[in-house]
Amino acid sequence: MNCKDHYLPELELSTGQVREALQCILHTILFIRSPGPVAPRDVECEGFDLTYTRIASDKASSLHQNSNSAPSALENDVDKKVDDAIESFLRSLSQIGPELLSGCLTLSFFERRASRQLFGLVSHEERVVWEQWILRVVVNNTPRPVSDDSAAVIERQRIQDTAEVMLRAVIQKVFEISGGAIDHVPPVMYEFEINSTKRADERENVYSRVANMPSLLSS
């Protein structure tokens, strides 16, 4: 099975906006990719003029971490997995400039498959990742102006408007991708995990460099 990699538009946020924006994005994808019927719940963002749909807590068990064992309350809590991943992401950020930090968040969907070797006498389980959503985030720690003069008010609004436009662009891209082909989505129960890295996978850049290399053989 080939893994589909979806690179979302880069997002730049102030420190106080990161958690809610990432919750919005991750919960939206998880709701869209839920492996079965789930109860929806609409959430109004506090820091953005935006509403998103997520899996209702009482149905979160459909995405539990290990479908082969008795699920615990924590393992089945999508909220906790998302929030823990965001905290881990914030700890993994690297400095890229004055007051600027960056990191990459990857949401992976995978299924577990049992395979047999040596005439079926030995078996083992492999994890097959079939889709990844990759998001690079830049966190701007520059203090916001706090005074009430017109210049400060305009700057605060500019920061807010910029972040909201970028967040909407990411959500729009999620809808655009999810409305496309779904041949790669397995018809079985699957799982998810969220990882943090310093930067996005550079396989696309490598491919681009190779594809644009001059031919070594003359025609």
RODOVEX-980369 format. One record per residue (C-alpha): x, y, z; residue in one letter; residue number from 0. Coordinates in steps of 0.5 Angstrom, whole numbers, padded with zeros to 4 digits. Example, Ala and Ser with C-alpha at 12.3 -4.5 7.8 and 13.67 -1.06 7.14 Angstrom:
# RODOVEX-980369
{east: 0025 | north: -0009 | up: 0016 | residu: a | num: 0} $
{east: 0027 | north: -0002 | up: 0014 | residu: s | num: 1} $
This chain:
# RODOVEX-980369
{east: 0000 | north: 0000 | up: 0000 | residu: m | num: 0} $
{east: 0003 | north: 0007 | up: -0002 | residu: n | num: 1} $
{east: 0003 | north: 0012 | up: 0003 | residu: c | num: 2} $
{east: -0001 | north: 0019 | up: 0001 | residu: k | num: 3} $
{east: 0003 | north: 0025 | up: 0004 | residu: d | num: 4} $
{east: -0001 | north: 0031 | up: 0005 | residu: h | num: 5} $
{east: 0003 | north: 0038 | up: 0006 | residu: y | num: 6} $
{east: -0001 | north: 0043 | up: 0009 | residu: l | num: 7} $
{east: 0000 | north: 0051 | up: 0008 | residu: p | num: 8} $
{east: 0005 | north: 0053 | up: 0013 | residu: e | num: 9} $
{east: 0002 | north: 0057 | up: 0019 | residu: l | num: 10} $
{east: 0005 | north: 0063 | up: 0023 | residu: e | num: 11} $
{east: 0002 | north: 0064 | up: 0030 | residu: l | num: 12} $
{east: 0003 | north: 0068 | up: 0036 | residu: s | num: 13} $
{east: 0005 | north: 0064 | up: 0042 | residu: t | num: 14} $
{east: -0002 | north: 0064 | up: 0045 | residu: g | num: 15} $
{east: -0006 | north: 0062 | up: 0039 | residu: q | num: 16} $
{east: -0002 | north: 0055 | up: 0037 | residu: v | num: 17} $
{east: -0006 | north: 0051 | up: 0042 | residu: r | num: 18} $
{east: -0013 | north: 0053 | up: 0039 | residu: e | num: 19} $
{east: -0011 | north: 0053 | up: 0032 | residu: a | num: 20} $
{east: -0007 | north: 0046 | up: 0032 | residu: l | num: 21} $
{east: -0014 | north: 0043 | up: 0036 | residu: q | num: 22} $
{east: -0018 | north: 0046 | up: 0030 | residu: c | num: 23} $
{east: -0014 | north: 0043 | up: 0025 | residu: i | num: 24} $
{east: -0012 | north: 0036 | up: 0028 | residu: l | num: 25} $
{east: -0020 | north: 0035 | up: 0030 | residu: h | num: 26} $
{east: -0022 | north: 0037 | up: 0024 | residu: t | num: 27} $
{east: -0018 | north: 0032 | up: 0020 | residu: i | num: 28} $
{east: -0019 | north: 0026 | up: 0025 | residu: l | num: 29} $
{east: -0027 | north: 0027 | up: 0025 | residu: f | num: 30} $
{east: -0026 | north: 0027 | up: 0017 | residu: i | num: 31} $
{east: -0022 | north: 0021 | up: 0017 | residu: r | num: 32} $
{east: -0026 | north: 0017 | up: 0023 | residu: s | num: 33} $
{east: -0026 | north: 0010 | up: 0021 | residu: p | num: 34} $
{east: -0034 | north: 0009 | up: 0022 | residu: g | num: 35} $
{east: -0040 | north: 0013 | up: 0025 | residu: p | num: 36} $
{east: -0038 | north: 0018 | up: 0030 | residu: v | num: 37} $
{east: -0042 | north: 0023 | up: 0034 | residu: a | num: 38} $
{east: -0041 | north: 0030 | up: 0031 | residu: p | num: 39} $
{east: -0040 | north: 0036 | up: 0036 | residu: r | num: 40} $
{east: -0039 | north: 0043 | up: 0033 | residu: d | num: 41} $
{east: -0034 | north: 0048 | up: 0037 | residu: v | num: 42} $
{east: -0033 | north: 0055 | up: 0037 | residu: e | num: 43} $
{east: -0026 | north: 0058 | up: 0037 | residu: c | num: 44} $
{east: -0025 | north: 0063 | up: 0042 | residu: e | num: 45} $
{east: -0019 | north: 0066 | up: 0039 | residu: g | num: 46} $
{east: -0021 | north: 0066 | up: 0032 | residu: f | num: 47} $
{east: -0028 | north: 0067 | up: 0028 | residu: d | num: 48} $
{east: -0028 | north: 0060 | up: 0026 | residu: l | num: 49} $
{east: -0033 | north: 0054 | up: 0028 | residu: t | num: 50} $
{east: -0030 | north: 0047 | up: 0027 | residu: y | num: 51} $
{east: -0033 | north: 0040 | up: 0028 | residu: t | num: 52} $
{east: -0030 | north: 0034 | up: 0032 | residu: r | num: 53} $
{east: -0031 | north: 0027 | up: 0034 | residu: i | num: 54} $
{east: -0036 | north: 0028 | up: 0041 | residu: a | num: 55} $
{east: -0032 | north: 0025 | up: 0047 | residu: s | num: 56} $
{east: -0037 | north: 0019 | up: 0048 | residu: d | num: 57} $
{east: -0035 | north: 0017 | up: 0041 | residu: k | num: 58} $
{east: -0028 | north: 0017 | up: 0041 | residu: a | num: 59} $
{east: -0027 | north: 0010 | up: 0043 | residu: s | num: 60} $
{east: -0028 | north: 0009 | up: 0035 | residu: s | num: 61} $
{east: -0021 | north: 0011 | up: 0035 | residu: l | num: 62} $
{east: -0017 | north: 0008 | up: 0041 | residu: h | num: 63} $
{east: -0010 | north: 0007 | up: 0041 | residu: q | num: 64} $
{east: -0010 | north: -0001 | up: 0040 | residu: n | num: 65} $
{east: -0016 | north: -0005 | up: 0038 | residu: s | num: 66} $
{east: -0014 | north: -0011 | up: 0040 | residu: n | num: 67} $
{east: -0014 | north: -0010 | up: 0047 | residu: s | num: 68} $
{east: -0019 | north: -0008 | up: 0052 | residu: a | num: 69} $
{east: -0019 | north: 0000 | up: 0052 | residu: p | num: 70} $
{east: -0017 | north: 0004 | up: 0058 | residu: s | num: 71} $
{east: -0021 | north: 0011 | up: 0058 | residu: a | num: 72} $
{east: -0014 | north: 0015 | up: 0057 | residu: l | num: 73} $
{east: -0012 | north: 0011 | up: 0051 | residu: e | num: 74} $
{east: -0019 | north: 0012 | up: 0048 | residu: n | num: 75} $
{east: -0019 | north: 0019 | up: 0049 | residu: d | num: 76} $
{east: -0018 | north: 0023 | up: 0043 | residu: v | num: 77} $
{east: -0018 | north: 0030 | up: 0047 | residu: d | num: 78} $
{east: -0012 | north: 0027 | up: 0051 | residu: k | num: 79} $
{east: -0008 | north: 0025 | up: 0045 | residu: k | num: 80} $
{east: -0009 | north: 0031 | up: 0041 | residu: v | num: 81} $
{east: -0007 | north: 0036 | up: 0047 | residu: d | num: 82} $
{east: -0001 | north: 0031 | up: 0049 | residu: d | num: 83} $
{east: 0001 | north: 0032 | up: 0042 | residu: a | num: 84} $
{east: 0001 | north: 0039 | up: 0042 | residu: i | num: 85} $
{east: 0005 | north: 0040 | up: 0048 | residu: e | num: 86} $
{east: 0010 | north: 0035 | up: 0045 | residu: s | num: 87} $
{east: 0010 | north: 0039 | up: 0039 | residu: f | num: 88} $
{east: 0011 | north: 0046 | up: 0043 | residu: l | num: 89} $
{east: 0017 | north: 0043 | up: 0047 | residu: r | num: 90} $
{east: 0020 | north: 0041 | up: 0040 | residu: s | num: 91} $
{east: 0020 | north: 0047 | up: 0037 | residu: l | num: 92} $
{east: 0027 | north: 0050 | up: 0035 | residu: s | num: 93} $
{east: 0030 | north: 0057 | up: 0034 | residu: q | num: 94} $
{east: 0030 | north: 0060 | up: 0027 | residu: i | num: 95} $
{east: 0031 | north: 0067 | up: 0029 | residu: g | num: 96} $
{east: 0030 | north: 0073 | up: 0034 | residu: p | num: 97} $
{east: 0023 | north: 0071 | up: 0037 | residu: e | num: 98} $
{east: 0022 | north: 0066 | up: 0032 | residu: l | num: 99} $
{east: 0021 | north: 0058 | up: 0033 | residu: l | num: 100} $
{east: 0019 | north: 0053 | up: 0028 | residu: s | num: 101} $
{east: 0017 | north: 0046 | up: 0028 | residu: g | num: 102} $
{east: 0013 | north: 0040 | up: 0024 | residu: c | num: 103} $
{east: 0007 | north: 0036 | up: 0026 | residu: l | num: 104} $
{east: 0005 | north: 0030 | up: 0023 | residu: t | num: 105} $
{east: -0001 | north: 0026 | up: 0023 | residu: l | num: 106} $
{east: -0001 | north: 0019 | up: 0021 | residu: s | num: 107} $
{east: -0006 | north: 0014 | up: 0020 | residu: f | num: 108} $
{east: -0004 | north: 0007 | up: 0020 | residu: f | num: 109} $
{east: -0007 | north: 0000 | up: 0020 | residu: e | num: 110} $
{east: -0004 | north: -0006 | up: 0024 | residu: r | num: 111} $
{east: -0003 | north: -0013 | up: 0019 | residu: r | num: 112} $
{east: -0001 | north: -0020 | up: 0021 | residu: a | num: 113} $
{east: 0004 | north: -0023 | up: 0016 | residu: s | num: 114} $
{east: 0007 | north: -0030 | up: 0016 | residu: r | num: 115} $
{east: 0013 | north: -0033 | up: 0015 | residu: q | num: 116} $
{east: 0017 | north: -0039 | up: 0014 | residu: l | num: 117} $
{east: 0011 | north: -0043 | up: 0011 | residu: f | num: 118} $
{east: 0006 | north: -0040 | up: 0016 | residu: g | num: 119} $
{east: 0010 | north: -0042 | up: 0022 | residu: l | num: 120} $
{east: 0012 | north: -0035 | up: 0024 | residu: v | num: 121} $
{east: 0008 | north: -0029 | up: 0025 | residu: s | num: 122} $
{east: 0009 | north: -0022 | up: 0026 | residu: h | num: 123} $
{east: 0005 | north: -0016 | up: 0026 | residu: e | num: 124} $
{east: 0007 | north: -0010 | up: 0022 | residu: e | num: 125} $
{east: 0004 | north: -0003 | up: 0022 | residu: r | num: 126} $
{east: 0002 | north: 0000 | up: 0015 | residu: v | num: 127} $
{east: 0002 | north: 0008 | up: 0015 | residu: v | num: 128} $
{east: -0003 | north: 0009 | up: 0009 | residu: w | num: 129} $
{east: -0004 | north: 0017 | up: 0010 | residu: e | num: 130} $
{east: 0000 | north: 0023 | up: 0013 | residu: q | num: 131} $
{east: -0002 | north: 0030 | up: 0014 | residu: w | num: 132} $
{east: 0004 | north: 0034 | up: 0015 | residu: i | num: 133} $
{east: 0004 | north: 0042 | up: 0018 | residu: l | num: 134} $
{east: 0010 | north: 0046 | up: 0019 | residu: r | num: 135} $
{east: 0008 | north: 0052 | up: 0024 | residu: v | num: 136} $
{east: 0012 | north: 0058 | up: 0026 | residu: v | num: 137} $
{east: 0011 | north: 0061 | up: 0033 | residu: v | num: 138} $
{east: 0012 | north: 0068 | up: 0033 | residu: n | num: 139} $
{east: 0014 | north: 0070 | up: 0041 | residu: n | num: 140} $
{east: 0014 | north: 0078 | up: 0039 | residu: t | num: 141} $
{east: 0010 | north: 0081 | up: 0045 | residu: p | num: 142} $
{east: 0004 | north: 0084 | up: 0042 | residu: r | num: 143} $
{east: 0003 | north: 0091 | up: 0043 | residu: p | num: 144} $
{east: -0002 | north: 0092 | up: 0049 | residu: v | num: 145} $
{east: -0003 | north: 0100 | up: 0050 | residu: s | num: 146} $
{east: -0010 | north: 0103 | up: 0047 | residu: d | num: 147} $
{east: -0007 | north: 0108 | up: 0042 | residu: d | num: 148} $
{east: -0009 | north: 0107 | up: 0035 | residu: s | num: 149} $
{east: -0003 | north: 0104 | up: 0033 | residu: a | num: 150} $
{east: -0003 | north: 0099 | up: 0038 | residu: a | num: 151} $
{east: -0010 | north: 0097 | up: 0036 | residu: v | num: 152} $
{east: -0008 | north: 0096 | up: 0029 | residu: i | num: 153} $
{east: -0002 | north: 0092 | up: 0030 | residu: e | num: 154} $
{east: -0006 | north: 0087 | up: 0034 | residu: r | num: 155} $
{east: -0012 | north: 0087 | up: 0029 | residu: q | num: 156} $
{east: -0007 | north: 0086 | up: 0024 | residu: r | num: 157} $
{east: -0003 | north: 0080 | up: 0027 | residu: i | num: 158} $
{east: -0010 | north: 0077 | up: 0029 | residu: q | num: 159} $
{east: -0013 | north: 0078 | up: 0022 | residu: d | num: 160} $
{east: -0006 | north: 0075 | up: 0019 | residu: t | num: 161} $
{east: -0007 | north: 0068 | up: 0023 | residu: a | num: 162} $
{east: -0014 | north: 0067 | up: 0022 | residu: e | num: 163} $
{east: -0013 | north: 0068 | up: 0014 | residu: v | num: 164} $
{east: -0007 | north: 0063 | up: 0015 | residu: m | num: 165} $
{east: -0011 | north: 0058 | up: 0019 | residu: l | num: 166} $
{east: -0017 | north: 0058 | up: 0014 | residu: r | num: 167} $
{east: -0013 | north: 0057 | up: 0009 | residu: a | num: 168} $
{east: -0010 | north: 0050 | up: 0012 | residu: v | num: 169} $
{east: -0017 | north: 0048 | up: 0014 | residu: i | num: 170} $
{east: -0020 | north: 0050 | up: 0007 | residu: q | num: 171} $
{east: -0014 | north: 0045 | up: 0004 | residu: k | num: 172} $
{east: -0016 | north: 0040 | up: 0009 | residu: v | num: 173} $
{east: -0023 | north: 0040 | up: 0006 | residu: f | num: 174} $
{east: -0020 | north: 0040 | up: -0001 | residu: e | num: 175} $
{east: -0016 | north: 0034 | up: 0000 | residu: i | num: 176} $
{east: -0021 | north: 0030 | up: 0004 | residu: s | num: 177} $
{east: -0026 | north: 0031 | up: -0002 | residu: g | num: 178} $
{east: -0021 | north: 0028 | up: -0007 | residu: g | num: 179} $
{east: -0020 | north: 0020 | up: -0008 | residu: a | num: 180} $
{east: -0020 | north: 0016 | up: -0002 | residu: i | num: 181} $
{east: -0018 | north: 0009 | up: -0006 | residu: d | num: 182} $
{east: -0012 | north: 0009 | up: -0001 | residu: h | num: 183} $
{east: -0017 | north: 0009 | up: 0006 | residu: v | num: 184} $
{east: -0017 | north: 0002 | up: 0008 | residu: p | num: 185} $
{east: -0024 | north: -0001 | up: 0009 | residu: p | num: 186} $
{east: -0022 | north: -0004 | up: 0016 | residu: v | num: 187} $
{east: -0021 | north: -0001 | up: 0023 | residu: m | num: 188} $
{east: -0015 | north: 0004 | up: 0023 | residu: y | num: 189} $
{east: -0011 | north: 0008 | up: 0028 | residu: e | num: 190} $
{east: -0007 | north: 0015 | up: 0029 | residu: f | num: 191} $
{east: -0001 | north: 0018 | up: 0032 | residu: e | num: 192} $
{east: 0001 | north: 0025 | up: 0032 | residu: i | num: 193} $
{east: 0009 | north: 0026 | up: 0032 | residu: n | num: 194} $
{east: 0013 | north: 0032 | up: 0032 | residu: s | num: 195} $
{east: 0020 | north: 0034 | up: 0028 | residu: t | num: 196} $
{east: 0024 | north: 0039 | up: 0027 | residu: k | num: 197} $
{east: 0022 | north: 0040 | up: 0020 | residu: r | num: 198} $
{east: 0018 | north: 0037 | up: 0014 | residu: a | num: 199} $
{east: 0020 | north: 0031 | up: 0011 | residu: d | num: 200} $
{east: 0024 | north: 0033 | up: 0005 | residu: e | num: 201} $
{east: 0023 | north: 0028 | up: 0000 | residu: r | num: 202} $
{east: 0019 | north: 0032 | up: -0005 | residu: e | num: 203} $
{east: 0025 | north: 0037 | up: -0005 | residu: n | num: 204} $
{east: 0029 | north: 0031 | up: -0006 | residu: v | num: 205} $
{east: 0025 | north: 0029 | up: -0012 | residu: y | num: 206} $
{east: 0024 | north: 0036 | up: -0015 | residu: s | num: 207} $
{east: 0032 | north: 0036 | up: -0015 | residu: r | num: 208} $
{east: 0033 | north: 0030 | up: -0018 | residu: v | num: 209} $
{east: 0027 | north: 0031 | up: -0023 | residu: a | num: 210} $
{east: 0031 | north: 0037 | up: -0025 | residu: n | num: 211} $
{east: 0038 | north: 0035 | up: -0026 | residu: m | num: 212} $
{east: 0040 | north: 0035 | up: -0033 | residu: p | num: 213} $
{east: 0041 | north: 0029 | up: -0037 | residu: s | num: 214} $
{east: 0047 | north: 0025 | up: -0036 | residu: l | num: 215} $
{east: 0046 | north: 0022 | up: -0043 | residu: l | num: 216} $
{east: 0046 | north: 0025 | up: -0050 | residu: s | num: 217} $
{east: 0041 | north: 0023 | up: -0054 | residu: s | num: 218} $
